């Protein structure tokens, strides 16, 4: 899957989790500081992404550095896809 496709999937999933339209994100948009996500909303975001981009997430393997920004989350999703062969 191409990077821009994953960024779009992240934007869509964020809109679902935040229950409002989220547009104009950049890879530098910070998930906690700019979008005010918390640990619960991060888990909801991951569940939405699991369905949207067909990845499997093991909560035990999560590293908070993967959730600093839209770009770092995109990197995480792409690495999960590479691991699962999607």
N, C-alpha and C positions, 0 to 999 in steps of 0.2 A: 504494500500500500504506500502511496506517495505521501510525503510529509504534509503537503497542503490539504490532503484529504483527511489526515488525522487531526490537523488543526481545526478543520471544519467540524469534525465529529466531536472534538473537545468543546467547541463553542456551542454546539447543539446540546450536548450533555449538560453543560453549565447552565444553559437556559432552562432545562428541565429541573435541575436540582434547585436553582435559585427561584424558580417559578416566575421568571420574568425574562424578557428578551435580552440577550447579551450579544452585542455586536461591537465591531471595531476593536476586537482584541488583537494584540500583537504578541509575539513570542516573549516579550519582556513583561507582559501583564502578570502581576504577582497574585497568586491565588488567595493567600491569606490577607495581605495588606490592602490590595486594590479591590478584590471581590468579596472580602470578608467571609471567606469559607472557614469552617472549623473542622475538627476531626470527623464529626458525624457527616457533614456534607461532603468531605473528601471520600468517605466510604460510599455514599450515595453516587457520587460522580464516577467512582471506579465501577460500580455495578452497572451504571448506564453505559459506560465505555465497553465493559465486557460484552454486552449485547450488541452495541453499535459496530465495534471493530473486531469482534470475535477473538478476544484475548481471555486468558484465564489469570486471575490475580490471586496470589496466596498472601493473605494479610501478614503472615509471619515474615515475608521477604520484603516488606515495604520499607523504604528509606525516605525520610522526610525531605531530603535533598531533591528527590524526584518530583516534589510537589511545590517547589518554590515559585514556579512561573508556568505559563502556558507552554513555553519552549521546553522546559525540563520535563513536564508531563508528556509532551509529544515525544521526546527522546525515550522516556520510559515505555510508552505504548509501542513505539517502533521496536524497541529491544524485546518486549514481550512477544510481539508478532514474529520477530526473527527466531526467538527461542521455540515458539510453537509451530513454526514453519508456515505461517499464514502468508 
